[in-house]
Amino acid sequence: DMKNFVQRGDTLPLVAPAAVKAGEVVVVGAFAGIAASDAALGEEVEVDLRGVFSVKKKAGEAVTQGAPIYWDAVAARATITQATNERLGTAAKPAAADALTADVRLMG
């Protein structure tokens, strides 16, 4: 009997830090996931924090399976470069340098 259980946490309602369309990456603090619907700046949006999603990636970067993937909010692209980017997840499969997207398993 877990009296302190709140919810599974696969999705969470987060306040959109910018206007967002369904399927786009949303980063709020250390949370990074995929918007389940459209939302305006400041509106609450349900965000998937688990699962594998195909996201736009930085051109010219080859991605190896299992590589850490970060979100470059300025370029609005996934990248293998950590720098000041927020961790989005892990590459679910390889992606060639000329690929436009990468399949990412979200951090949860």
C-alpha positions as CSV (number, residue, x, y, z in Angstrom):
1,D,0.0,0.0,0.0
2,M,1.9,3.0,-1.3
3,K,0.2,6.1,0.2
4,N,2.8,8.4,-1.1
5,F,2.4,7.4,-4.8
6,V,1.3,10.4,-6.9
7,Q,1.4,9.3,-10.6
8,R,3.5,7.2,-13.0
9,G,5.2,10.2,-14.5
10,D,5.3,9.1,-18.1
11,T,3.7,12.4,-18.9
12,L,3.5,15.6,-17.0
13,P,1.7,18.9,-17.5
14,L,4.4,21.5,-17.9
15,V,4.1,25.3,-18.5
16,A,5.2,25.9,-22.1
17,P,8.3,28.2,-22.1
18,A,7.4,29.2,-25.7
19,A,4.6,28.5,-28.2
20,V,4.8,24.8,-29.0
21,K,3.2,22.5,-31.6
22,A,2.3,18.8,-30.9
23,G,5.4,16.7,-31.5
24,E,7.9,19.4,-30.7
25,V,10.5,19.2,-28.0
26,V,9.7,21.0,-24.7
27,V,12.4,21.8,-22.1
28,V,11.4,23.1,-18.7
29,G,14.3,23.0,-16.2
30,A,15.7,19.5,-16.2
31,F,12.5,18.1,-17.9
32,A,12.8,17.4,-21.6
33,G,10.1,15.7,-23.6
34,I,7.6,15.9,-26.5
35,A,4.5,18.0,-26.5
36,A,1.3,16.0,-26.8
37,S,-0.6,19.0,-28.2
38,D,-0.2,22.6,-29.2
39,A,0.2,25.3,-26.5
40,A,0.8,29.0,-26.3
41,L,3.5,30.5,-24.2
42,G,2.6,30.1,-20.5
43,E,-0.1,27.5,-21.2
44,E,0.0,24.1,-19.6
45,V,0.8,21.3,-22.0
46,E,1.0,17.6,-21.5
47,V,4.6,16.4,-22.2
48,D,5.7,12.9,-22.9
49,L,8.8,12.2,-20.8
50,R,9.2,8.5,-21.8
51,G,9.3,6.7,-25.1
52,V,11.2,6.8,-28.4
53,F,10.5,9.8,-30.7
54,S,12.0,10.9,-34.0
55,V,13.3,14.5,-33.6
56,K,15.1,16.9,-35.9
57,K,18.9,16.6,-35.6
58,K,21.9,18.8,-36.3
59,A,23.1,18.5,-39.9
60,G,26.5,16.8,-40.4
61,E,26.5,14.9,-37.1
62,A,26.5,11.1,-37.2
63,V,24.8,9.5,-34.3
64,T,25.8,6.1,-32.8
65,Q,23.3,3.9,-31.1
66,G,23.4,4.5,-27.3
67,A,25.0,8.0,-27.6
68,P,23.8,10.7,-25.3
69,I,21.5,13.2,-27.2
70,Y,21.1,16.8,-26.2
71,W,18.7,19.5,-27.2
72,D,20.1,22.7,-28.8
73,A,17.3,25.1,-28.0
74,V,18.8,27.9,-30.2
75,A,19.0,25.7,-33.3
76,A,15.9,23.7,-32.3
77,R,17.7,20.5,-33.1
78,A,19.0,17.4,-31.4
79,T,22.8,17.2,-31.1
80,I,25.6,15.0,-29.7
81,T,27.3,18.1,-28.3
82,Q,26.7,18.6,-24.6
83,A,28.0,22.2,-24.0
84,T,25.1,24.1,-22.4
85,N,22.4,21.9,-24.0
86,E,19.9,20.0,-21.9
87,R,20.0,16.2,-22.1
88,L,17.1,14.9,-24.1
89,G,17.8,11.2,-24.1
90,T,19.8,8.4,-25.8
91,A,20.0,7.5,-29.4
92,A,17.8,4.5,-30.0
93,K,19.5,3.7,-33.3
94,P,22.3,5.1,-35.4
95,A,21.7,8.1,-37.7
96,A,23.9,9.1,-40.6
97,A,25.5,12.5,-40.7
98,D,23.1,13.4,-43.6
99,A,20.0,12.2,-41.8
100,L,17.5,14.9,-40.9
101,T,16.2,13.1,-37.8
102,A,17.4,10.9,-35.0
103,D,15.3,8.4,-32.9
104,V,15.8,9.3,-29.3
105,R,14.7,7.4,-26.2
106,L,13.7,10.1,-23.8
107,M,15.3,10.3,-20.4
108,G,12.0,10.0,-18.5
